[in-house]
Amino acid sequence: MAYQFFHIETYSQAPKKVRGAADHFNTAEQVEEEARRTPAYSEHVASPRPYLQLPFCTPINEFIEKRRAKVATLVESVKAKGGGTYTRGLRSDAATLYTEVHSHPIASAVYLADTAAYGDEVSIWTMRVMQDFSARMPEGVVHTAVMHSDEGHLHIHILAYNDADPKMDANKLHVGKRAAAEYRQTHQTDVIESLEKPELDPLPLKPKKPKPSKNRTTQAKNDARHAEAVAAWEEARAKVQAENDARMEDWKKRNQAHLKAGRLERGGAADQKVYKAAMQRAQDAYHEAVGLPCGLLRHGPRQERLSTKTYAARKREAKHAAQVVQRLENEAEKLMEEDEALSATRQGIIEAASEREAELDAREFALDAKEAALGRRAAELDARESDLTNAIGAMSEIMDAVEQSAIKGDGQITLGSNLPYLSRFRRMLAGQEEKTEGVRLLGRFFKMIQKLTVGRGASAAAKPEPPTYH
């Protein structure tokens, strides 16, 4: 086998007939036990081997325990015939187990004989199978996966249940059944209705046994009459039953012919066409995701009736295509790594540039702050220089007045009005404004002059007064 094998199915607690196998039925429990190779359910395998638990999923023993416990607690609402509803346990034919079987072309015996030679190929196939399964499943699906190597070919069993659904409906995970159900919800049914069943004659009632009599003779007569009545009833019942059976047999033949003719005229059922189309799309998608990269053909040789030579050529082409896909994926992965490296370098350059820009902004801000501080300091120095210059000028004007003897006997100094420096300090000297360093220095100088000139007639205790202007 060099073509893909991918099969999906759902199971319930009730037995389900296996297609192509006479008198073979499966239940959800049987499928689970077969997957974990329980001896009683593995009699079809000549030499059973332990299963291989695949990683990154729920272990199969834990999976089975959880699924069965959850199924046991499920209830459903049912409409009563007289109106209203009542609850009961989930019906036995409700599908609660979803399964997939994936088979590989490598024979189990060949693989076991040299696992090192086929290990990488099987590992890649297994990885792709599980990745594709995870991509197809919705949220809330619990699954387990095991590999068997004790039958004709290596194969994987995936078991899952729909934990997000209130009834664990496994059919909602089945791509074909889900598509058919969605179609039926929005379209009228095209099912061919059966012919009306014939009305059957009621069966005669069985004669009642007479009440016991204390008289043995009477009792014997009653028993004899009752036996005769039962015999007559059985004969009549058999006759009516035979007539009813004949009517039903005739109806079955006519109904079968009616259904066959109707189906021929209608063609395949619309929902079944939707089902088959969905399954074909699923196989196509599976081939793109798993089959083609693993060198597996989409279709087997029977469908096209290929010759051995042509089929061998198809297999070589599929193998070559798988190699090409693998090479392209490796190159894509390499390009992705290079792109990630370039992106990291680019990001590093951007971050370095951002850090440099931030550093330059910080330096510029610091220089602006320093420049502003220097400006304030320069202004302060200019103001202080101007203030002291004015104070020195004012002291010179006072010294000129002293030298010109503009001092009264009480120590007051009479100054002229045309004194530019001293005029600037007039209000400050009078205490009307905040005094500057120059004003304080001028005040100390003026007091010193007063002390030196107070002997000319002023009292030593007299309070110094600011100079007066005349």
C-alpha positions in Angstrom: 0.0 0.0 0.0 1.5 3.4 -1.1 -1.7 5.4 -0.9 -3.2 7.2 2.1 -5.7 5.5 4.4 -7.8 7.8 6.6 -11.1 6.5 8.1 -13.4 8.2 10.5 -16.4 6.8 12.4 -18.6 7.4 15.5 -19.8 4.8 18.0 -22.4 4.6 20.8 -23.2 2.2 23.6 -25.5 0.2 21.3 -23.9 -2.3 18.9 -23.2 -1.0 15.4 -22.8 -3.4 12.5 -19.4 -3.4 10.9 -19.5 -2.9 7.1 -18.2 -5.8 5.1 -18.2 -8.2 8.1 -21.0 -10.5 8.6 -22.3 -10.8 12.2 -19.7 -8.3 13.4 -20.9 -5.5 15.6 -18.9 -2.8 17.5 -19.7 -0.6 20.5 -17.8 2.3 21.9 -16.4 0.1 24.7 -15.3 -2.5 22.2 -13.4 0.0 20.1 -11.8 1.5 23.2 -10.7 -1.9 24.5 -9.4 -3.0 21.1 -7.3 0.2 20.9 -5.6 -0.5 24.2 -5.2 -4.2 23.3 -7.3 -5.8 26.0 -7.0 -9.5 25.3 -10.7 -10.3 25.1 -11.1 -7.7 22.4 -7.9 -8.5 20.5 -8.6 -12.0 19.4 -8.5 -10.9 15.7 -4.8 -10.1 16.1 -2.6 -13.2 15.7 0.2 -11.9 18.0 -1.0 -8.8 19.9 1.7 -6.3 20.9 1.4 -3.5 23.5 0.2 -0.2 22.0 2.4 2.8 21.8 1.0 5.8 23.5 1.5 9.0 21.4 2.6 12.1 23.3 0.8 15.5 23.8 -2.6 13.9 24.4 -4.6 12.2 27.2 -3.3 8.7 28.1 -5.7 6.2 26.8 -6.6 4.6 30.2 -7.4 8.1 31.6 -9.3 9.0 28.5 -11.5 5.8 28.7 -12.2 6.4 32.4 -13.2 10.0 31.9 -15.4 9.4 28.8 -17.4 6.5 30.4 -17.8 8.5 33.7 -19.1 11.5 31.8 -21.5 9.4 29.7 -23.0 7.8 32.8 -24.0 11.2 34.2 -25.6 12.5 31.0 -29.4 13.1 30.9 -31.7 14.2 28.2 -35.2 15.7 28.1 -37.9 13.7 26.4 -41.4 14.7 25.4 -44.1 12.6 27.0 -47.0 11.3 24.9 -49.5 13.1 27.1 -47.7 16.3 26.9 -44.9 17.8 29.0 -41.4 16.5 29.3 -39.3 14.2 31.5 -35.6 13.5 31.9 -33.8 10.2 31.4 -30.4 8.8 30.9 -28.8 9.4 27.4 -30.2 6.9 24.9 -28.0 4.0 24.2 -27.7 4.7 20.4 -26.4 8.2 20.9 -22.9 8.5 19.4 -20.4 9.7 22.1 -17.1 8.3 20.8 -15.4 9.7 17.7 -12.6 7.7 16.1 -10.0 8.0 13.3 -7.8 5.3 11.9 -4.6 6.4 10.0 -2.6 3.7 8.2 1.0 3.9 6.9 2.3 1.9 3.9 5.1 0.4 5.8 4.3 -3.2 6.9 4.6 -3.7 10.6 7.0 -6.6 10.2 9.3 -4.5 8.0 9.2 -1.6 10.4 9.9 -3.8 13.5 12.8 -5.5 11.7 14.6 -2.2 11.2 13.1 0.7 13.2 16.2 2.8 12.8 15.8 2.8 9.0 12.2 3.9 9.0 12.1 5.8 12.3 12.3 9.3 10.8 9.7 8.6 8.1 7.2 7.2 10.6 7.9 10.1 13.1 7.2 12.7 10.4 4.0 10.9 9.3 2.9 10.7 13.0 3.6 14.3 13.6 1.7 15.4 10.5 -1.3 13.2 11.4 -1.6 14.7 14.9 -1.1 18.2 13.7 -3.8 17.8 11.1 -6.2 16.3 13.6 -5.6 19.2 16.0 -6.2 21.7 13.3 -9.5 20.1 12.3 -11.0 19.8 15.7 -13.0 22.5 17.5 -12.3 23.7 21.0 -13.4 21.4 23.8 -12.4 18.1 22.3 -10.5 15.5 24.5 -8.5 13.0 22.6 -6.0 10.2 22.9 -3.9 8.5 20.2 -2.1 5.1 20.1 0.0 3.3 17.5 -0.3 -0.4 16.7 2.4 -2.4 15.1 0.9 -5.9 15.4 -1.3 -6.0 12.3 -0.5 -5.8 8.5 0.6 -2.1 8.5 1.5 0.5 11.1 -1.6 2.4 12.0 -2.8 5.1 14.5 -6.0 5.0 16.4 -7.3 8.5 17.5 -10.2 8.4 20.0 -12.0 11.6 21.0 -15.1 12.9 22.7 -16.9 16.2 22.4 -16.5 17.5 25.9 -18.0 20.9 25.0 -21.3 19.5 23.8 -24.0 18.8 26.5 -24.7 15.4 25.0 -21.1 14.7 23.9 -22.5 14.4 20.4 -19.7 12.7 18.4 -21.5 13.2 15.1 -20.8 16.9 15.3 -17.1 16.0 15.0 -17.7 13.8 11.9 -17.2 16.1 8.9 -19.6 14.1 6.7 -22.4 13.6 9.2 -22.1 17.3 10.3 -22.5 18.5 6.7 -25.5 16.2 6.1 -27.2 17.4 9.3 -26.6 21.0 8.5 -28.1 20.4 5.0 -31.2 18.7 6.5 -31.8 21.7 8.8 -32.1 24.1 5.8 -33.7 21.9 3.1 -36.8 19.8 2.8 -36.3 16.0 3.0 -36.4 14.1 -0.3 -36.7 10.7 1.4 -39.0 8.3 -0.5 -42.0 7.5 1.8 -43.0 3.9 2.2 -46.4 2.6 1.1 -49.1 2.6 3.7 -49.0 -0.6 5.7 -52.1 -2.9 5.4 -54.6 -3.0 8.2 -54.2 -6.3 10.0 -56.9 -8.4 11.5 -56.9 -8.4 15.3 -55.8 -11.7 16.8 -58.6 -13.6 18.7 -58.4 -13.5 22.5 -57.3 -16.5 24.4 -60.1 -18.2 26.3 -60.1 -17.6 30.0 -59.6 -20.5 32.3 -62.7 -21.3 34.3 -62.8 -20.9 38.0 -61.8 -24.0 40.0 -64.7 -26.2 41.1 -64.9 -28.2 44.3 -66.6 -31.0 42.4 -64.0 -33.1 40.7 -66.5 -34.1 37.9 -67.4 -30.5 37.2 -63.8 -29.6 37.3 -62.9 -32.3 34.8 -65.6 -31.2 32.5 -64.5 -27.5 32.8 -60.9 -28.4 32.0 -62.0 -30.5 29.0 -64.2 -27.6 27.6 -61.3 -25.2 28.2 -58.8 -27.4 26.4 -61.2 -27.6 23.4 -61.6 -23.8 23.5 -57.8 -23.2 23.7 -57.3 -25.6 20.8 -59.9 -23.9 18.7 -58.4 -20.5 19.7 -54.9 -21.6 18.6 -56.2 -22.8 15.3 -58.1 -19.5 14.7 -55.2 -17.5 15.9 -52.8 -19.3 13.6 -55.1 -18.7 10.7 -55.4 -14.9 11.4 -51.7 -14.7 12.0 -51.0 -16.4 8.7 -53.3 -14.1 6.8 -51.7 -11.1 8.5 -48.2 -12.4 7.7 -49.2 -12.9 4.0 -50.5 -9.3 3.9 -47.3 -8.0 5.4 -45.1 -10.1 3.1 -47.0 -8.8 0.1 -46.6 -5.2 1.4 -42.9 -5.6 1.9 -42.4 -6.8 -1.7 -44.6 -4.0 -3.0 -42.9 -1.4 -0.8 -39.5 -2.6 -1.7 -40.3 -2.3 -5.4 -41.9 1.1 -4.7 -38.8 2.5 -2.8 -36.4 1.1 -5.5 -38.3 2.7 -8.3 -38.5 6.0 -6.4 -34.8 6.0 -5.6 -34.0 5.3 -9.2 -36.1 8.2 -10.3 -34.8 10.5 -7.7 -31.2 9.4 -7.7 -29.1 9.6 -4.6 -30.5 11.3 -1.6 -29.5 15.0 -1.4 -28.1 14.7 2.2 -26.1 11.7 1.2 -24.6 13.6 -1.8 -23.6 16.3 0.7 -22.2 13.7 3.0 -20.1 12.1 0.2 -18.9 15.5 -1.1 -17.8 16.5 2.4 -15.9 13.3 2.9 -14.2 13.7 -0.5 -13.1 17.2 0.5 -11.8 15.9 3.8 -9.7 13.3 2.0 -8.4 15.9 -0.4 -7.4 18.2 2.5 -5.8 15.2 4.3 -3.8 14.5 1.2 -2.5 18.1 1.2 -1.7 18.0 4.9 -0.4 14.5 5.3 -0.5 12.3 2.2 1.5 14.4 -0.2 4.3 15.5 2.2 4.7 11.8 3.3 4.8 10.5 -0.3 1.3 8.8 -0.2 -1.0 8.7 -3.2 -4.5 10.2 -3.0 -6.2 7.2 -4.7 -5.4 3.5 -4.8 -4.8 1.4 -8.0 -8.3 -0.1 -8.0 -10.2 3.1 -8.8 -8.3 3.6 -12.1 -7.4 -0.1 -12.7 -3.8 0.8 -13.1 -1.2 -1.7 -14.3 1.5 -2.8 -12.0 4.1 -0.8 -14.0 1.9 2.4 -13.9 1.2 2.0 -10.3 4.9 1.6 -9.5 5.6 4.8 -11.5 2.9 6.6 -9.5 4.5 5.6 -6.3 7.9 6.8 -7.4 6.3 10.1 -8.4 4.6 10.4 -5.0 7.9 9.7 -3.2 9.7 12.3 -5.3 6.9 14.8 -4.6 7.3 14.1 -0.9 11.1 14.7 -1.2 10.4 18.0 -3.0 7.9 19.1 -0.4 10.3 18.2 2.4 13.1 20.2 0.7 10.8 23.2 0.2 9.7 23.0 3.8 13.4 22.9 4.9 14.2 25.8 2.7 11.1 27.7 4.0 12.2 26.9 7.6 15.7 28.2 6.8 14.4 31.3 5.2 12.1 31.8 8.2 15.1 31.5 10.5 17.1 34.0 8.4 14.1 36.3 8.4 13.8 36.0 12.2 17.6 36.8 12.5 17.2 39.8 10.2 14.2 40.9 12.1 16.1 40.6 15.4 19.0 42.6 13.9 16.7 45.2 12.6 14.9 45.4 15.9 18.3 45.7 17.6 19.3 48.6 15.3 16.0 50.3 15.9 16.3 49.9 19.7 20.0 51.1 19.6 18.9 54.1 17.5 16.0 54.8 19.9 18.4 54.6 22.9 20.9 56.9 21.1 18.1 59.3 20.2 16.9 59.2 23.8 20.5 59.8 25.0 20.9 62.8 22.7 17.5 64.1 23.8 18.6 63.8 27.4 21.9 65.6 26.6 20.1 68.3 24.7 17.7 68.7 27.6 20.6 68.9 30.1 22.4 71.5 27.9 19.2 73.5 27.7 18.8 73.4 31.4 22.5 74.3 31.9 22.2 77.1 29.5 19.1 78.4 31.2 20.9 78.1 34.6 23.9 80.0 33.2 21.5 82.6 31.8 19.9 83.0 35.2 23.3 83.2 36.8 24.5 85.8 34.3 21.3 87.8 34.9 21.9 87.6 38.6 25.5 88.7 38.3 24.5 91.5 36.0 21.8 92.6 38.4 24.3 92.4 41.3 27.0 94.2 39.4 24.4 97.0 38.5 23.2 97.1 42.1 26.7 97.4 43.5 27.7 99.9 40.8 24.7 102.0 41.8 25.5 101.6 45.5 29.1 102.7 44.9 27.9 105.7 42.9 25.4 106.6 45.7 28.2 106.4 48.3 30.3 108.7 46.1 27.5 111.2 46.0 27.2 111.1 49.8 30.9 111.5 50.2 30.8 114.5 47.9 28.0 115.9 50.1 30.1 115.4 53.2 33.1 117.0 51.7 30.9 120.0 50.7 29.8 120.2 54.4 26.1 119.5 53.6 25.6 118.2 57.2 23.3 119.9 59.8 24.1 120.1 63.4 21.7 117.3 64.3 23.6 114.8 62.0 21.2 115.0 59.1 22.7 115.2 55.7 21.2 117.5 53.2 21.6 116.3 49.7 20.8 117.8 46.4 18.0 116.5 44.1 20.2 115.9 41.1 21.8 112.7 42.4 21.2 109.9 39.8 22.6 107.0 41.8 21.1 107.9 45.2 17.7 108.6 43.6 17.5 105.0 42.5 17.7 103.9 46.2 15.4 106.4 47.7 12.3 104.2 48.2 14.5 101.3 49.3 16.3 103.4 51.9 12.8 104.5 53.2 11.8 100.9 53.6 9.1 100.9 51.0 10.7 98.1 48.8 12.8 95.0 49.5 16.3 96.1 50.1 19.1 94.8 47.8 22.7 94.0 48.7 23.7 97.5 47.4 21.0 99.2 49.5 22.1 97.3 52.6 25.7 98.3 51.9 24.7 101.9 51.3 22.7 102.0 54.5 25.7 100.7 56.5 27.8 103.4 54.9 25.3 106.2 55.6 25.1 105.1 59.3 28.9 105.1 59.5 29.0 108.7 58.1 26.3 109.8 60.6 28.4 108.4 63.5 31.4 110.2 62.2 29.6 113.5 61.8 27.3 113.4 64.9 29.8 115.3 67.0 29.0 118.4 65.0 25.8 118.9 67.1 23.8 115.8 66.9 22.9 113.8 69.9 24.6 110.4 70.1 21.3 108.8 71.0 19.4 110.4 68.1 18.0 107.9 65.7 19.7 108.0 62.3 17.4 109.3 59.6 17.6 108.7 55.9 19.1 111.5 54.0 16.8 114.3 53.0 16.7 115.8 49.6 16.5 119.5 49.0 
